[in-house]
């Protein structure tokens, strides 16, 4: 037995072959000027469209072949009529006498199109004549295709506004009436397809109907393309008739599709103007119609329009109230609506509110509160994934338009609680990104507390969830998340320093409970913010002596407590940097006691917490650089700190690190910048400086690696002090250092990039000395015989 699909292909192939054969015969007759023969062949060809053997898809292919031929026939008739070779009026009369109705009506539509184009009769008379005659075909599928053809051949011949056929041939009302009348008949035929055949084939017929729905939809597209269909015509003529046809058809598939078409094909301004009429009609649809999707589609369409054209939203009409009222009525009327459907409706309503009425927070808050109430009644033990996605969209929508204003939504956080920790965390990240994008300051304690309440999943761990699962991706996500939190901190600002301190106090309480992993990223910005606040308070003190509640010392205590409590134990290297920064600010504020205490804590962190040798070397370098810039320490405190620094430098494990640290400490005994001239002299000590240079040389000489590089580094340091008049670093000492380097240069390997860099460093140093010597006879390098002792560097 032959496969049904193969049967269909065979039927189609035979029919198409017949159409092509008769097409050739028709065209031959036209070439010979025999229009009657051509019409006869066309009629024979159109007889193929009477078939009931083809499925709608295959019938459509046959229809396209046949109508392509008819367009050529129409063009020929129009040309011949213009040349007076044939009379289109006579042809229009004669084709009405054809024996078979389907070929007759196709030919009648073809000749009628040419008749309208000739303007030998009123356009509207021919149009309404054709649309009435098409009632003769009541077979659903064949009638639907026939009326689609009528719609196609007449679309450019309607008496539309500005059309060549407007005037005596009719007006835009006639054009609208013709299209609507044809559309109504097409819809009836389309609906009747549902009831043709056995009940067991119902599913198959429904699918066939859905495949043909675009034939019906094209009629609405024709209406939307008409120039004469303005807002008034749409309100008074078009929409009432469309809704009447839709409601009266009593068919679920047709009602869903036609409502969708109305939403999609007509302009947004028309929908806003007729919104209440449209929404009222929804209540009259069949109970099985998915009215939820209709409402959602309309709200999404208008919300997108409002986003790009906010000025076109009418202020005289509260469209949100309309949507809300009708949504509530639908939920009340349809007791079988699923939780997902209800949530989708609320999501669309909130999206519409956020984009059309972003300033009316009560609208969004009401939707969120209603959704939370629905979830408390229907969610049970947990949300399905689909429902979770909708709730996330509900909570994300206000962020796009409201940004920081979401903090005023009372029902926002309660709705978040229905989501699991991971989803709440993702939402919190989106909220932070939204607030950062808006760049609005968090300038009150209430805003900070509420914001931190909303983004709690990023600030501390949940009892039943882990921050990371140990994977690299999870760790990276956590780092990015905490970096966002650190950026958010910089939006916490107020012009009043007292309020700013109170804000920082709230922040500290939250950050302090974030756990060890989080404080690595959140405590440093808090410390730098507090230090910046101290500078603001200091500047304020210069202008006003009274009315300041929190003084710099109070804020320094605040910083000290933050760093000493837990941060130093877990991140001592960063703590050293923060202690040094705090000490520097305290020194600038001339608060020696505070600066000294921060330096003491810095050394304690160095001694007790930093055990890695390389980390120790970096830390002592930072301490040395910071000490050099301090200006307001007493001699006793200064000596204590410098001595401690030198002791730690001398105790470094690696000889290379020790050599570098000791040579850096020489600057502490010959300060040149950042300190007053008198204090510079008091702190200078040539003998201790020379002693440190010698100790550094000794360590460098004991090194197995980097020996020559260290010698060159020490030489450059000595050149620095020689040019600044340190008597213990004289030409003889420099000459000895240069000879020492020359002695060890042969030990460098030319193939080693590091050694090549060291040699280049030395050559540049020698060239610097030569340049200084050649530039001026009075140069301190004048008596240095550099050429004779640097043969290896030439």
Secondary structure, 3 states (H helix, E strand, C coil): CCCHHHHHHHHHHHHHHHHHHHHHHHHHHHHCCCHHHHHHHHHHHHHHHHCCCCCHHHHHHHHHHHHHHHHHHHHHHHHHHHCCCCCHHHHHHHHHHCCCHHHHHHHHHHHHHHHHHHCCCCHHHHHHHHHHHHHHCCCHHHHHHHHHHHHHHHCCCCCCCCCCCCECCECHHHHHHHHHHHHHHHHHHHHHHHHCCCHHHHHHHHHHHHHHHHHHHHHHHHHHHCCCCCHHHHHHHHHHHHHHHHHHCCCHHHHHHHHHHHHHHCCHHHHHHCHHHHHHHHCCCCCCCCHHHHHHHHHHHHHHHHHHCHHHCCCCCCHHHHHHHHHHHHHHHCCCCCHHHHHHHHHHHHHHHHHHCCCCHHHHHHHHHHHHHHHHHHCCCCCCHHHHHHHHHHHHHHHHHHHHHHHHCHHHHHHHCCCCHHHHHHHHHHHHHHHHHHCCCCCCHHHHHHHHHHCHHHHCCCCCCCCCCCCHHHHHHHHHHHHHHHHHHCCCCCCCHHHHHHHHHHHHHHHCCCCHHHHHHHHHHHHHHHHHHHHHHHHHHHHCCCCCCCCHHHHHHHHHHHHHHHHHHHCHHHHHHHHHHHHHHHHHCCCHHHHHHHHHHHHHHHHHHCCCHHHHHHHHHHHHHHHHHCCCCCHHHHHHHHHHHHHHHHCCCCHHHHHHHHHHHHHHHCCCCCCCHHHHHHHCCHHHHHHHHHHHHHHHHCCCCCHHHHHHHHHHHHHHHHHCCCCCCCHHHHHHHHHHHHHHHCCCCCCCHHHHHHHHHHHHHHHHHHHHHHHCCCCCCCCCCHHHHCHHHC
